[in-house]
Structures are given as C-alpha cells and as structure tokens.
Amino acid sequence: MIDRISRGAGVANAPGTKQAAASQKQRQSFGQVLQGELQNQVNFSKHAISRAEERGIELTPTLMEKLAGSLEKAQEKGAKNILAFDATQAFIINVPYGRVITTMSQDEMKENIFTNIDGAVLL
C-alpha cells in the first residue's frame, strides 16, 4: 500500500527549504536582538548607587539612555572599562558586565586621575 503525500505537506519546514532557512534566521535574529538588549542594559553596583546618592547625581531615564548608548559603543570597540562623562558627572563602567562601578560629580573630577580604563565616551 502506498500512502499519498499531499503536495507540500511535511515539506514546508523541512531542513534545507527556503521556509526553514527563513524561520531559522528569524529565530536567530530575535535571539540576537534579545541578547543585544540584555547586554546594553546598564546596572549599578551598590557602591555606585551610594556614590550617586551622596553626590547628588540624579539617574534620569535620559541619563540611563546615554549610558546605555555609551556601553553599546564601547562593546563595539571591544573596550573593557570606560569613562563615560560630560561636564558635570562621570561614570566608570565595566563593559563586559554592563555595570557602573562608580560615579563622580564635577568637583571630584577636578582632582582625580582616571586609571585602568581603556576608553572614554562623551555623554
């Protein structure tokens, strides 16, 4: 007895077909996007949070977006520890972990030398 296979049944997502390749590509793209979003989130260490509070640095959504953008740029360049700064504040960020290590206000920046960084990003 011969079982009939209707045209296209069971073939649409078979390995090697265009649909299977497109489906696999979509899954990879979503996974890559998700991974990228997770990597670009900026977290603060307990030390950095307490320093921000002590120094009156307000962590606004706009600032968080700028820090996330700095993190993304640093990841693209392969940096490990960066200084992200503007005229009034500075943040030392560990890039692989996406974690702000410490923060400084304008007054502290005047007297400090920044060491153990391999990149700087202007906010």
VEXVEX-226830 format. One record per residue: residue number from 1; z, y, x of N, C-alpha, C in turn. Coordinates in steps of 0.02 Angstrom, whole numbers, plus 50000, padded with zeros to 5 digits. Layout:
BEGIN
(r NUM,(Z,Y,X),(Z,Y,X),(Z,Y,X)),
...
% end
This chain:
BEGIN
(r 1,(50000,49942,50042),(50000,50000,50000),(50000,50061,50045)),
(r 2,(49961,50111,50026),(49955,50173,50064),(49988,50229,50024)),
(r 3,(50036,50261,50055),(50067,50318,50022),(50024,50379,50033)),
(r 4,(50014,50416,49981),(49974,50476,49987),(50018,50534,50010)),
(r 5,(49991,50573,50053),(50024,50633,50076),(49984,50691,50050)),
(r 6,(50017,50733,50010),(49981,50790,49984),(49966,50838,50041)),
(r 7,(49914,50876,50033),(49890,50920,50086),(49945,50970,50105)),
(r 8,(49964,50969,50168),(50012,51017,50194),(50084,50996,50185)),
(r 9,(50099,50946,50145),(50168,50926,50134),(50197,50898,50199)),
(r 10,(50254,50923,50216),(50287,50899,50277),(50257,50923,50341)),
(r 11,(50205,50962,50337),(50170,50985,50397),(50186,51058,50412)),
(r 12,(50206,51095,50361),(50214,51168,50368),(50262,51187,50425)),
(r 13,(50317,51152,50432),(50365,51169,50485),(50368,51117,50540)),
(r 14,(50316,51076,50544),(50314,51026,50596),(50307,51060,50664)),
(r 15,(50338,51031,50716),(50332,51061,50782),(50259,51070,50801)),
(r 16,(50245,51127,50831),(50177,51139,50855),(50135,51178,50806)),
(r 17,(50157,51187,50744),(50118,51225,50696),(50134,51299,50704)),
(r 18,(50090,51341,50678),(50100,51414,50682),(50163,51435,50645)),
(r 19,(50175,51404,50587),(50234,51423,50548),(50298,51404,50584)),
(r 20,(50299,51346,50616),(50358,51326,50654),(50370,51373,50712)),
(r 21,(50317,51393,50745),(50324,51439,50801),(50349,51507,50777)),
(r 22,(50322,51531,50721),(50344,51595,50693),(50417,51591,50672)),
(r 23,(50436,51535,50640),(50505,51527,50618),(50552,51526,50677)),
(r 24,(50534,51490,50730),(50574,51487,50790),(50580,51556,50823)),
(r 25,(50525,51593,50824),(50525,51660,50853),(50571,51706,50814)),
(r 26,(50569,51701,50747),(50612,51743,50705),(50686,51727,50719)),
(r 27,(50702,51664,50724),(50771,51646,50738),(50793,51672,50806)),
(r 28,(50751,51666,50856),(50768,51691,50922),(50775,51766,50921)),
(r 29,(50730,51800,50886),(50734,51872,50882),(50798,51894,50849)),
(r 30,(50817,51862,50795),(50879,51880,50761),(50938,51867,50808)),
(r 31,(50938,51810,50841),(50992,51793,50888),(50996,51843,50945)),
(r 32,(50938,51863,50970),(50937,51913,51024),(50963,51980,51000)),
(r 33,(50943,51999,50940),(50966,52062,50912),(51042,52060,50902)),
(r 34,(51065,52006,50873),(51137,51999,50861),(51175,52001,50927)),
(r 35,(51152,51964,50977),(51185,51964,51042),(51185,52034,51072)),
(r 36,(51130,52068,51065),(51125,52136,51091),(51174,52183,51058)),
(r 37,(51180,52176,50992),(51227,52218,50956),(51299,52203,50977)),
(r 38,(51315,52140,50985),(51382,52122,51006),(51397,52147,51077)),
(r 39,(51347,52144,51120),(51357,52167,51188),(51364,52242,51192)),
(r 40,(51333,52278,51147),(51333,52351,51151),(51393,52383,51116)),
(r 41,(51438,52343,51091),(51499,52370,51062),(51546,52389,51119)),
(r 42,(51576,52447,51113),(51622,52470,51164),(51693,52457,51139)),
(r 43,(51732,52423,51181),(51802,52409,51166),(51845,52449,51214)),
(r 44,(51906,52463,51195),(51952,52499,51238),(52010,52454,51257)),
(r 45,(52028,52455,51321),(52087,52420,51343),(52148,52456,51316)),
(r 46,(52206,52423,51316),(52267,52456,51293),(52282,52517,51336)),
(r 47,(52270,52511,51400),(52280,52566,51447),(52236,52626,51428)),
(r 48,(52172,52614,51414),(52126,52667,51396),(52145,52700,51330)),
(r 49,(52168,52661,51282),(52190,52690,51218),(52250,52735,51228)),
(r 50,(52299,52711,51267),(52358,52753,51278),(52341,52816,51317)),
(r 51,(52295,52811,51366),(52273,52870,51404),(52237,52920,51359)),
(r 52,(52195,52895,51314),(52159,52939,51269),(52208,52977,51224)),
(r 53,(52258,52942,51199),(52308,52974,51157),(52348,53026,51196)),
(r 54,(52370,53008,51256),(52409,53053,51298),(52369,53116,51316)),
(r 55,(52305,53108,51326),(52263,53163,51350),(52227,53200,51294)),
(r 56,(52240,53180,51232),(52211,53215,51175),(52136,53204,51167)),
(r 57,(52111,53147,51189),(52040,53131,51183),(52030,53096,51116)),
(r 58,(51991,53128,51072),(51978,53101,51006),(51918,53054,51008)),
(r 59,(51927,52993,50984),(51874,52943,50985),(51836,52946,50919)),
(r 60,(51789,52992,50915),(51749,53002,50855),(51691,52952,50852)),
(r 61,(51662,52943,50793),(51603,52899,50788),(51546,52923,50833)),
(r 62,(51537,52989,50839),(51484,53015,50882),(51497,52997,50955)),
(r 63,(51559,53003,50977),(51577,52985,51045),(51566,52910,51056)),
(r 64,(51586,52869,51007),(51577,52797,51014),(51503,52779,51020)),
(r 65,(51460,52813,50983),(51388,52801,50988),(51362,52820,51057)),
(r 66,(51386,52875,51084),(51366,52896,51152),(51389,52845,51204)),
(r 67,(51450,52821,51197),(51475,52771,51244),(51435,52706,51238)),
(r 68,(51417,52686,51177),(51376,52626,51167),(51308,52635,51199)),
(r 69,(51279,52694,51193),(51214,52709,51225),(51219,52706,51300)),
(r 70,(51274,52732,51327),(51286,52730,51399),(51292,52658,51423)),
(r 71,(51328,52618,51384),(51337,52547,51400),(51269,52511,51401)),
(r 72,(51228,52525,51352),(51162,52494,51347),(51119,52512,51408)),
(r 73,(51118,52576,51426),(51080,52598,51485),(51105,52563,51548)),
(r 74,(51170,52559,51555),(51199,52527,51614),(51182,52453,51617)),
(r 75,(51182,52419,51559),(51164,52348,51558),(51092,52339,51579)),
(r 76,(51047,52384,51557),(50977,52379,51575),(50967,52386,51651)),
(r 77,(51009,52426,51682),(51004,52438,51755),(51044,52388,51796)),
(r 78,(51083,52346,51763),(51122,52296,51798),(51186,52322,51829)),
(r 79,(51212,52377,51805),(51274,52405,51832),(51333,52363,51810)),
(r 80,(51386,52366,51849),(51447,52328,51833),(51503,52374,51808)),
(r 81,(51514,52430,51840),(51565,52479,51821),(51534,52548,51824)),
(r 82,(51539,52585,51769),(51508,52651,51767),(51558,52705,51749)),
(r 83,(51539,52766,51766),(51574,52825,51744),(51530,52858,51692)),
(r 84,(51553,52861,51630),(51518,52896,51577),(51556,52961,51565)),
(r 85,(51522,53018,51571),(51560,53081,51569),(51518,53138,51540)),
(r 86,(51554,53189,51520),(51525,53254,51503),(51571,53307,51532)),
(r 87,(51564,53369,51511),(51603,53423,51541),(51677,53420,51526)),
(r 88,(51696,53385,51473),(51766,53386,51452),(51804,53320,51457)),
(r 89,(51768,53264,51469),(51802,53200,51470),(51761,53149,51510)),
(r 90,(51797,53098,51534),(51764,53045,51573),(51793,52977,51553)),
(r 91,(51750,52927,51558),(51769,52858,51540),(51744,52811,51594)),
(r 92,(51787,52769,51620),(51766,52715,51665),(51756,52654,51621)),
(r 93,(51695,52625,51624),(51679,52568,51581),(51659,52508,51623)),
(r 94,(51690,52451,51609),(51670,52388,51638),(51612,52362,51596)),
(r 95,(51552,52361,51624),(51492,52347,51586),(51488,52275,51561)),
(r 96,(51500,52224,51602),(51493,52155,51576),(51537,52141,51515)),
(r 97,(51596,52171,51513),(51641,52159,51457),(51636,52214,51403)),
(r 98,(51598,52267,51417),(51591,52322,51369),(51658,52355,51354)),
(r 99,(51700,52361,51405),(51769,52384,51394),(51782,52448,51434)),
(r 100,(51808,52498,51398),(51830,52560,51431),(51896,52544,51465)),
(r 101,(51898,52556,51531),(51957,52540,51570),(52007,52598,51569)),
(r 102,(51981,52659,51576),(52025,52717,51573),(51985,52778,51551)),
(r 103,(52021,52829,51531),(51991,52892,51510),(52025,52950,51546)),
(r 104,(51989,53005,51553),(52016,53064,51585),(51992,53126,51549)),
(r 105,(52035,53176,51548),(52016,53240,51520),(51987,53284,51576)),
(r 106,(51965,53343,51558),(51934,53388,51605),(51981,53405,51663)),
(r 107,(52044,53416,51648),(52092,53434,51700),(52101,53378,51752)),
(r 108,(52105,53316,51729),(52113,53260,51776),(52050,53248,51818)),
(r 109,(51991,53263,51790),(51929,53252,51827),(51925,53297,51888)),
(r 110,(51954,53356,51885),(51950,53404,51941),(51983,53376,52004)),
(r 111,(52035,53338,51996),(52074,53315,52054),(52060,53243,52074)),
(r 112,(52014,53209,52041),(52003,53138,52054),(51939,53124,52092)),
(r 113,(51942,53071,52130),(51883,53041,52161),(51872,52975,52125)),
(r 114,(51810,52964,52103),(51795,52903,52066),(51769,52851,52115)),
(r 115,(51803,52794,52118),(51784,52740,52163),(51770,52677,52123)),
(r 116,(51740,52629,52155),(51725,52564,52126),(51681,52569,52064)),
(r 117,(51635,52617,52065),(51585,52621,52012),(51517,52614,52045)),
(r 118,(51469,52587,52009),(51402,52581,52036),(51351,52617,51993)),
(r 119,(51376,52662,51951),(51331,52701,51910),(51368,52756,51874)),
(r 120,(51331,52806,51854),(51359,52861,51815),(51309,52879,51760)),
(r 121,(51336,52894,51701),(51294,52911,51644),(51322,52975,51613)),
(r 122,(51279,53024,51604),(51299,53086,51572),(51297,53076,51496)),
(r 123,(51353,53090,51463),(51357,53081,51389),(51318,53136,51354)),
% end
